[in-house]
């Protein structure tokens, strides 16, 4: 999908404090999920985009997609524990 075909809202860049608030993850956990060397590494975690020499951000739609994937995984896990895989 080209940038011109995306809505302006989907290109909103979130800074770390807002990502922390949306995901419930701490600063250290966010950076651990980004590091392949970490036991908390999550290959599905959105890649940060460089905003400046010492700042990064994340695209809002990618963070929201990650949250949705966690919600879906949790719902699936709950269904399995209840004995009904759907």
Residue pairs with C-beta under 8 A, 6 or more apart in sequence:
3 11
9 60
10 59
10 60
10 61
11 59
11 60
11 61
12 59
12 60
12 61
13 49
13 51
13 57
13 58
13 59
13 60
14 22
14 57
14 58
14 59
14 60
14 63
15 55
15 57
16 27
16 30
16 56
16 57
19 25
19 30
19 58
19 63
20 26
20 27
20 30
22 63
22 64
22 67
23 30
23 63
23 66
23 67
25 33
29 40
30 45
32 38
32 39
32 40
32 41
33 40
33 41
33 42
33 45
34 41
34 45
34 47
34 48
35 41
44 66
44 69
45 66
46 58
46 59
46 62
46 63
46 65
46 66
47 58
47 62
48 56
48 57
48 58
49 56
49 57
49 58
49 59
50 56
51 57
79 85
79 86
